[in-house]
Amino acid sequence: MIRVTAGSASRGALAGLQADSSRLASLQQQITSGRQITKPSDSPTGTVTALQLRSQLKQVNQYQANANDALGWLTTVDSSLHSITNQLQQVRSLVLQGMNTGTGNATSNEALAQQVDQARASLLSLANSSYLGRPVFGGTTAGGVAFNAAGSYVGDTGTVARTVGPNNAIDLNTPGTAAFGANGSNLFDLLTDISANLRTNPAGLGANLQQLDARQVSITNEQSLAGAKYQRIQSVQNTANTNLVQLRSQLSDLQEIDLADMAIQVTSANAAYQAALATTAKVSQISLLDFLR
């Protein structure tokens, strides 16, 4: 026959009381924080999984930030090239007017030349469009402009890229030489030549018109290329958004509590704790009486 002493009964009751108290405190902490895992010991496996999910979320969020930056850059490129194309259409009309006027009206041709000069200044400003302080047609140049005041390209052909997904770096570069031509024969050299021909040599405007049309084709091609890159990034971003939702859902399922279920568990744990208190009190009373006897 196994004899249970008052001391062992008391120790057992106290151990049970401490266990119930610890469980109740843990559940109360979870319901207060709203999380199932409040410390690594709550669930070592769950903690490791949560860390992995957070790491993936951080990486995807960085990709999304890179993608947003890339879209901002390409939007600036597209908007600038669109405005440039519209202004070149106006320059083309001026050239046609000069060709029709010929040498018969110097005053009229001077007015046309002045309009071309104004257009050149405006186009030069557009060619120096910047995004977050960097000229979008200047490559990786550390300078603030892609073209100097004379219209010469002062940027470089370095690659401007953004990593928008795993092993998915997209080249955003639109070098000024690709869109506007090389120094000595670029768009701004052409506009200077057009202005001079309007003033002194209208016969040369025919060749200028062909050169202008060819330059417009190059600019349109660069705009189409930027648009294709924009769509590609959007596609990658849409996939990443879906991935983000899934990762957040998985992390929420792992960490967040079910409030209704947790309330039931807290009520049950509290009842067990109260019962343990009552049991411990009875055991303590019996032990004291035994001592007095």
KEKE-3310 file (N, C-alpha, C; in steps of 0.2 Angstrom, whole numbers, plus 5000, padded with zeros to 4 digits):
npx = (5004:5003:5008:5002:5009:5006:5014:5019:5007:5003:5014:5011:4999:5002:5011:5002:4994:5003:5006:4993:4992:5002:4998:4986:4991:4999:4989:4982:4991:4992:4980:4979:4990:4986:4992:4997:5010:5020:5033:5048:5048:5035:5031:5043:5045:5035:5040:5052:5046:5039:5049:5055:5044:5043:5055:5054:5043:5049:5059:5051:5043:5054:5057:5045:5046:5057:5052:5042:5050:5056:5045:5042:5053:5052:5040:5043:5052:5044:5034:5042:5047:5035:5031:5041:5040:5028:5032:5041:5033:5027:5039:5042:5031:5034:5046:5041:5033:5043:5049:5040:5039:5051:5064:5058:5052:5060:5057:5047:5053:5062:5055:5050:5062:5065:5055:5059:5071:5066:5059:5069:5076:5066:5065:5078:5077:5068:5075:5083:5076:5072:5072:5070:5081:5090:5095:5085:5089:5102:5110:5121:5126:5133:5131:5119:5113:5109:5112:5122:5122:5125:5120:5126:5129:5132:5131:5132:5134:5130:5123:5106:5098:5085:5081:5067:5062:5066:5081:5078:5082:5079:5083:5083:5088:5089:5099:5104:5110:5105:5091:5092:5103:5120:5133:5137:5129:5116:5099:5099:5109:5104:5092:5098:5104:5093:5087:5097:5096:5083:5085:5095:5097:5086:5084:5091:5082:5075:5083:5085:5072:5070:5080:5075:5063:5068:5075:5063:5058:5067:5066:5052:5054:5061:5053:5043:5050:5052:5039:5036:5045:5039:5026:5031:5036:5025:5018:5026:5025:5011:5011:5019:5011:5001:5008:5012:5000:4997:5008:5006:4994:4998:5007:4998:4989:4998:5002:4992:4978:4963:4950:4938:4939:4950:4945:4937:4946:4953:4943:4941:4954:4955:4945:4950:4961:4955:4949:4961:4966:4957:4958:4971:4970:4962:4971:4981:4975:4972:4985:4989:4981:4984:4997:4994:4988)
npy = (4994:5011:5025:5041:5056:5070:5081:5077:5078:5091:5097:5092:5098:5111:5111:5109:5120:5130:5126:5128:5142:5147:5143:5150:5163:5164:5162:5174:5183:5181:5184:5197:5203:5199:5189:5172:5167:5173:5173:5164:5151:5148:5142:5134:5129:5136:5149:5149:5147:5159:5168:5165:5168:5182:5186:5183:5192:5204:5204:5204:5216:5225:5222:5227:5241:5244:5242:5251:5263:5261:5262:5275:5281:5277:5282:5296:5296:5292:5302:5314:5310:5310:5323:5329:5323:5329:5343:5342:5339:5352:5359:5353:5358:5371:5370:5366:5377:5386:5380:5382:5396:5400:5410:5421:5429:5436:5442:5434:5422:5424:5425:5412:5406:5411:5405:5391:5392:5395:5383:5374:5377:5374:5360:5356:5357:5348:5336:5336:5331:5325:5313:5311:5319:5314:5314:5307:5304:5303:5292:5284:5295:5307:5320:5334:5336:5329:5335:5348:5367:5370:5360:5348:5331:5326:5315:5297:5280:5271:5258:5259:5251:5241:5229:5220:5208:5190:5187:5196:5208:5224:5234:5251:5260:5274:5281:5297:5298:5288:5292:5305:5306:5307:5317:5332:5328:5328:5330:5343:5349:5348:5356:5368:5370:5370:5382:5391:5389:5393:5406:5409:5400:5393:5383:5372:5366:5355:5343:5345:5342:5328:5323:5327:5319:5307:5307:5309:5296:5288:5293:5289:5276:5273:5278:5268:5257:5260:5260:5246:5241:5246:5240:5227:5227:5231:5219:5210:5216:5214:5200:5199:5206:5197:5187:5194:5195:5181:5178:5186:5182:5169:5171:5178:5168:5160:5168:5176:5176:5167:5175:5172:5158:5159:5166:5156:5147:5155:5156:5143:5140:5148:5143:5131:5135:5142:5131:5123:5132:5131:5117:5117:5125:5117:5105:5111:5115:5103:5097:5106:5103:5090:5092:5099:5089)
npz = (5000:4995:5003:5005:5010:5019:5016:5003:4996:4997:4991:4978:4975:4975:4964:4954:4955:4952:4938:4932:4935:4927:4914:4913:4914:4903:4892:4895:4892:4878:4873:4876:4869:4856:4849:4845:4848:4859:4864:4860:4866:4867:4855:4847:4834:4827:4829:4821:4808:4807:4807:4795:4786:4789:4784:4771:4768:4770:4760:4748:4750:4748:4734:4729:4732:4725:4712:4712:4712:4699:4691:4693:4687:4674:4670:4670:4660:4649:4649:4646:4633:4626:4627:4620:4607:4603:4603:4593:4582:4580:4577:4565:4557:4557:4549:4537:4534:4532:4520:4511:4510:4506:4500:4499:4509:4521:4533:4538:4538:4548:4559:4560:4563:4575:4583:4581:4589:4601:4603:4603:4615:4624:4622:4625:4639:4642:4638:4649:4659:4675:4688:4705:4706:4697:4680:4668:4656:4656:4659:4671:4676:4688:4688:4686:4674:4658:4646:4641:4641:4628:4621:4620:4624:4640:4648:4652:4646:4656:4665:4671:4683:4691:4703:4703:4707:4711:4704:4694:4686:4679:4666:4665:4657:4646:4636:4632:4620:4612:4611:4606:4598:4593:4599:4589:4579:4584:4590:4595:4588:4575:4576:4578:4566:4557:4562:4557:4543:4540:4541:4532:4522:4515:4506:4511:4520:4516:4517:4531:4535:4533:4541:4553:4554:4554:4567:4575:4573:4580:4593:4596:4595:4607:4616:4615:4619:4633:4637:4636:4645:4656:4657:4659:4672:4679:4678:4684:4697:4700:4702:4713:4722:4724:4730:4742:4749:4751:4759:4770:4775:4779:4789:4798:4801:4808:4818:4824:4835:4837:4842:4848:4851:4860:4870:4876:4880:4889:4899:4903:4908:4918:4926:4930:4937:4948:4953:4957:4966:4976:4980:4984:4995:5004:5005:5012:5024:5030:5032:5042:5052:5055:5060:5071:5079)
capx = (5000:5007:5006:5003:5010:5003:5019:5019:5000:5004:5018:5008:4994:5006:5014:4997:4992:5008:5005:4987:4993:5006:4994:4981:4995:5001:4983:4980:4996:4991:4973:4981:4994:4983:4996:4998:5017:5023:5040:5050:5046:5028:5031:5049:5044:5031:5044:5056:5042:5037:5055:5056:5039:5045:5061:5051:5039:5054:5062:5046:5042:5060:5056:5040:5049:5061:5047:5038:5055:5057:5039:5042:5058:5050:5035:5046:5055:5038:5031:5046:5047:5029:5031:5046:5037:5023:5035:5044:5028:5027:5045:5041:5026:5038:5051:5037:5031:5049:5051:5035:5040:5057:5068:5054:5050:5065:5054:5043:5057:5066:5050:5050:5068:5065:5051:5063:5075:5062:5057:5076:5077:5061:5067:5084:5075:5064:5080:5086:5071:5075:5068:5073:5087:5094:5093:5083:5092:5110:5113:5122:5130:5132:5129:5112:5110:5111:5115:5124:5118:5126:5116:5131:5128:5137:5130:5136:5129:5130:5116:5102:5093:5081:5079:5060:5060:5071:5084:5074:5084:5077:5087:5079:5092:5087:5104:5102:5113:5100:5085:5093:5108:5127:5136:5139:5123:5111:5093:5100:5113:5099:5088:5102:5105:5086:5086:5101:5094:5077:5087:5100:5097:5079:5085:5093:5077:5072:5087:5083:5065:5071:5084:5070:5058:5072:5076:5057:5057:5072:5062:5046:5056:5064:5047:5039:5054:5051:5032:5037:5048:5034:5021:5034:5037:5018:5016:5030:5022:5005:5012:5022:5006:4998:5013:5012:4994:4998:5013:5003:4989:5001:5010:4993:4987:5003:5003:4986:4974:4956:4948:4932:4942:4955:4941:4934:4952:4955:4938:4942:4960:4953:4941:4955:4965:4951:4948:4967:4967:4952:4961:4977:4968:4960:4976:4985:4971:4973:4991:4990:4977:4989:5003:4992:4987)
capy = (5000:5017:5030:5048:5060:5077:5085:5076:5080:5098:5099:5091:5103:5118:5111:5109:5127:5134:5125:5131:5149:5149:5143:5156:5170:5164:5164:5181:5187:5180:5188:5205:5205:5197:5184:5165:5167:5180:5172:5158:5145:5146:5137:5135:5128:5142:5155:5148:5148:5166:5172:5164:5172:5189:5188:5184:5198:5210:5204:5206:5223:5228:5222:5232:5247:5245:5242:5258:5267:5260:5264:5282:5283:5276:5287:5302:5295:5292:5309:5318:5309:5312:5330:5330:5322:5334:5349:5341:5340:5359:5361:5351:5362:5377:5369:5366:5384:5389:5378:5385:5403:5400:5416:5427:5433:5436:5443:5428:5416:5426:5424:5405:5404:5412:5400:5385:5393:5394:5376:5371:5378:5370:5353:5354:5357:5341:5331:5336:5329:5321:5309:5311:5323:5311:5315:5301:5302:5304:5286:5284:5301:5310:5326:5335:5336:5325:5339:5355:5372:5370:5354:5342:5326:5325:5309:5292:5275:5266:5254:5260:5245:5240:5222:5220:5201:5186:5186:5199:5215:5227:5239:5257:5265:5277:5286:5303:5297:5284:5295:5311:5306:5308:5324:5334:5327:5326:5334:5350:5352:5348:5362:5374:5370:5372:5389:5394:5388:5397:5413:5411:5395:5389:5377:5366:5364:5348:5338:5345:5338:5321:5322:5328:5313:5301:5308:5307:5289:5286:5295:5285:5269:5274:5278:5261:5252:5262:5257:5239:5240:5248:5234:5221:5229:5230:5212:5207:5219:5211:5194:5201:5208:5191:5184:5197:5193:5175:5178:5190:5177:5163:5174:5179:5161:5157:5172:5179:5172:5167:5179:5168:5152:5161:5168:5150:5144:5158:5155:5136:5140:5152:5139:5126:5139:5143:5124:5122:5136:5128:5111:5118:5127:5111:5102:5115:5115:5096:5097:5110:5099:5084:5095:5101:5083)
capz = (5000:4995:5008:5003:5015:5019:5012:4996:4993:4997:4985:4972:4974:4973:4957:4950:4955:4948:4931:4930:4935:4922:4908:4913:4913:4896:4888:4896:4888:4871:4872:4877:4863:4850:4846:4848:4850:4862:4865:4856:4869:4865:4849:4843:4826:4824:4829:4815:4802:4807:4805:4788:4783:4789:4780:4764:4767:4769:4753:4743:4750:4745:4727:4727:4733:4719:4706:4712:4709:4692:4687:4693:4682:4667:4669:4669:4653:4644:4649:4643:4626:4623:4626:4615:4601:4602:4601:4586:4577:4579:4573:4558:4554:4555:4543:4531:4532:4529:4514:4506:4510:4502:4501:4497:4515:4526:4540:4540:4540:4554:4565:4561:4566:4582:4586:4582:4594:4608:4604:4605:4622:4628:4621:4629:4646:4642:4638:4655:4664:4681:4693:4711:4706:4692:4674:4666:4649:4657:4661:4678:4678:4694:4686:4687:4668:4653:4640:4643:4638:4621:4618:4620:4629:4645:4653:4650:4644:4661:4665:4677:4683:4697:4704:4705:4709:4712:4698:4689:4686:4673:4663:4664:4654:4640:4636:4628:4613:4609:4609:4603:4593:4595:4598:4582:4574:4588:4589:4596:4582:4570:4577:4577:4558:4555:4563:4553:4536:4540:4541:4527:4517:4515:4502:4515:4524:4514:4521:4538:4537:4533:4547:4559:4554:4557:4574:4578:4574:4586:4600:4596:4597:4614:4620:4615:4623:4640:4638:4636:4652:4661:4657:4662:4679:4682:4678:4690:4703:4701:4704:4720:4726:4726:4735:4748:4752:4754:4765:4776:4777:4782:4795:4802:4803:4812:4824:4826:4839:4836:4849:4852:4854:4865:4876:4879:4883:4896:4904:4905:4912:4924:4931:4932:4942:4954:4957:4960:4972:4982:4982:4988:5002:5008:5007:5017:5030:5032:5034:5048:5058:5056:5064:5078:5082)
cpx = (5004:5004:5008:5004:5007:5008:5019:5012:5000:5008:5015:5002:4997:5008:5008:4994:4997:5007:4999:4988:4997:5002:4989:4985:4997:4995:4981:4985:4994:4985:4975:4985:4991:4987:4997:5005:5019:5030:5042:5048:5039:5027:5038:5049:5040:5035:5049:5052:5040:5043:5056:5051:5041:5050:5058:5047:5044:5057:5057:5044:5048:5059:5051:5042:5053:5057:5044:5043:5056:5051:5039:5047:5055:5044:5037:5049:5049:5035:5035:5046:5041:5028:5036:5043:5032:5026:5039:5039:5027:5033:5044:5036:5030:5043:5047:5035:5037:5051:5046:5036:5046:5061:5064:5052:5055:5062:5050:5047:5061:5061:5050:5056:5068:5060:5055:5068:5072:5061:5064:5077:5072:5063:5073:5082:5072:5069:5084:5082:5074:5070:5072:5080:5092:5091:5091:5086:5100:5113:5115:5126:5128:5130:5121:5109:5113:5114:5116:5120:5119:5123:5120:5129:5134:5136:5134:5131:5129:5123:5113:5097:5090:5080:5072:5058:5066:5074:5081:5076:5082:5081:5083:5082:5089:5093:5102:5105:5108:5094:5086:5099:5115:5129:5139:5133:5117:5105:5095:5104:5108:5095:5092:5103:5098:5085:5091:5099:5088:5080:5091:5100:5091:5080:5087:5088:5074:5076:5086:5077:5066:5075:5079:5065:5062:5073:5069:5056:5061:5068:5056:5048:5058:5058:5043:5043:5053:5044:5032:5040:5043:5029:5024:5035:5030:5016:5020:5027:5016:5006:5015:5016:5002:5002:5013:5006:4994:5003:5010:4998:4992:5004:5004:4990:4991:5003:4997:4981:4967:4953:4942:4935:4946:4951:4938:4940:4954:4950:4939:4949:4959:4949:4945:4959:4962:4950:4955:4968:4963:4955:4967:4976:4966:4966:4980:4981:4972:4980:4992:4986:4981:4994:5000:4990:4993)
cpy = (5006:5022:5037:5053:5067:5082:5084:5078:5088:5101:5098:5096:5110:5117:5112:5116:5131:5133:5128:5139:5151:5148:5148:5162:5170:5165:5171:5185:5187:5184:5195:5207:5203:5192:5177:5164:5173:5179:5165:5152:5143:5141:5138:5134:5134:5148:5155:5150:5155:5170:5171:5168:5179:5191:5188:5190:5204:5210:5206:5213:5227:5228:5227:5239:5249:5245:5249:5263:5267:5263:5272:5285:5283:5281:5294:5302:5296:5299:5314:5317:5311:5319:5332:5329:5327:5341:5348:5341:5348:5362:5359:5355:5369:5376:5369:5373:5387:5387:5381:5392:5404:5407:5422:5432:5432:5437:5437:5423:5418:5424:5416:5403:5405:5407:5393:5386:5392:5386:5372:5371:5374:5362:5351:5353:5350:5335:5331:5334:5325:5318:5308:5314:5320:5312:5308:5299:5303:5298:5286:5290:5304:5317:5328:5336:5331:5329:5346:5360:5373:5364:5348:5337:5325:5319:5304:5286:5269:5263:5256:5255:5244:5232:5222:5213:5197:5185:5190:5207:5218:5233:5245:5262:5268:5283:5291:5302:5293:5287:5301:5312:5308:5315:5326:5333:5325:5331:5341:5353:5353:5355:5368:5375:5372:5379:5393:5394:5392:5404:5414:5406:5390:5383:5371:5363:5357:5343:5339:5341:5331:5319:5322:5322:5307:5301:5307:5300:5286:5287:5291:5278:5268:5274:5272:5256:5254:5259:5250:5237:5241:5242:5228:5222:5228:5223:5208:5209:5216:5204:5194:5202:5202:5187:5187:5195:5186:5174:5181:5185:5171:5165:5175:5173:5159:5161:5174:5174:5172:5169:5175:5162:5154:5163:5162:5147:5148:5157:5148:5136:5143:5147:5134:5129:5140:5136:5122:5126:5133:5121:5112:5121:5121:5107:5105:5115:5108:5095:5101:5106:5093:5087:5096:5095:5080)
cpz = (5000:4999:5005:5008:5014:5015:5005:4992:4993:4991:4978:4970:4972:4966:4952:4949:4951:4940:4928:4930:4929:4915:4908:4911:4905:4891:4889:4892:4880:4869:4872:4871:4856:4846:4849:4851:4852:4864:4862:4859:4868:4860:4845:4836:4823:4824:4823:4809:4802:4805:4798:4784:4783:4785:4772:4763:4766:4762:4748:4744:4747:4737:4725:4727:4726:4712:4706:4709:4702:4688:4687:4688:4675:4665:4667:4661:4648:4643:4645:4635:4623:4622:4620:4608:4599:4599:4594:4581:4575:4575:4566:4554:4552:4549:4537:4529:4529:4522:4509:4505:4506:4505:4500:4503:4520:4533:4543:4542:4547:4560:4566:4564:4573:4586:4586:4588:4601:4609:4606:4613:4627:4628:4625:4637:4647:4642:4644:4661:4669:4685:4699:4710:4701:4685:4671:4659:4650:4660:4669:4680:4685:4694:4686:4680:4663:4647:4643:4640:4631:4617:4617:4625:4634:4650:4650:4648:4649:4662:4672:4677:4690:4697:4707:4707:4709:4705:4692:4689:4679:4672:4662:4659:4647:4639:4631:4621:4609:4607:4605:4598:4596:4595:4592:4577:4578:4587:4590:4591:4576:4570:4576:4569:4555:4556:4558:4545:4535:4538:4534:4521:4517:4511:4505:4520:4522:4517:4528:4540:4537:4539:4553:4559:4556:4564:4578:4579:4579:4593:4601:4598:4604:4619:4621:4619:4631:4642:4640:4643:4657:4662:4660:4669:4682:4682:4684:4697:4705:4704:4712:4724:4729:4731:4741:4752:4755:4760:4771:4779:4781:4789:4800:4805:4809:4819:4828:4830:4836:4843:4852:4855:4860:4871:4880:4883:4890:4901:4907:4910:4918:4929:4934:4937:4948:4957:4960:4966:4978:4984:4986:4995:5006:5010:5013:5024:5034:5035:5041:5054:5060:5061:5071:5082:5085)
residu = (MET:ILE:ARG:VAL:THR:ALA:GLY:SER:ALA:SER:ARG:GLY:ALA:LEU:ALA:GLY:LEU:GLN:ALA:ASP:SER:SER:ARG:LEU:ALA:SER:LEU:GLN:GLN:GLN:ILE:THR:SER:GLY:ARG:GLN:ILE:THR:LYS:PRO:SER:ASP:SER:PRO:THR:GLY:THR:VAL:THR:ALA:LEU:GLN:LEU:ARG:SER:GLN:LEU:LYS:GLN:VAL:ASN:GLN:TYR:GLN:ALA:ASN:ALA:ASN:ASP:ALA:LEU:GLY:TRP:LEU:THR:THR:VAL:ASP:SER:SER:LEU:HIS:SER:ILE:THR:ASN:GLN:LEU:GLN:GLN:VAL:ARG:SER:LEU:VAL:LEU:GLN:GLY:MET:ASN:THR:GLY:THR:GLY:ASN:ALA:THR:SER:ASN:GLU:ALA:LEU:ALA:GLN:GLN:VAL:ASP:GLN:ALA:ARG:ALA:SER:LEU:LEU:SER:LEU:ALA:ASN:SER:SER:TYR:LEU:GLY:ARG:PRO:VAL:PHE:GLY:GLY:THR:THR:ALA:GLY:GLY:VAL:ALA:PHE:ASN:ALA:ALA:GLY:SER:TYR:VAL:GLY:ASP:THR:GLY:THR:VAL:ALA:ARG:THR:VAL:GLY:PRO:ASN:ASN:ALA:ILE:ASP:LEU:ASN:THR:PRO:GLY:THR:ALA:ALA:PHE:GLY:ALA:ASN:GLY:SER:ASN:LEU:PHE:ASP:LEU:LEU:THR:ASP:ILE:SER:ALA:ASN:LEU:ARG:THR:ASN:PRO:ALA:GLY:LEU:GLY:ALA:ASN:LEU:GLN:GLN:LEU:ASP:ALA:ARG:GLN:VAL:SER:ILE:THR:ASN:GLU:GLN:SER:LEU:ALA:GLY:ALA:LYS:TYR:GLN:ARG:ILE:GLN:SER:VAL:GLN:ASN:THR:ALA:ASN:THR:ASN:LEU:VAL:GLN:LEU:ARG:SER:GLN:LEU:SER:ASP:LEU:GLN:GLU:ILE:ASP:LEU:ALA:ASP:MET:ALA:ILE:GLN:VAL:THR:SER:ALA:ASN:ALA:ALA:TYR:GLN:ALA:ALA:LEU:ALA:THR:THR:ALA:LYS:VAL:SER:GLN:ILE:SER:LEU:LEU:ASP:PHE:LEU:ARG)
# end
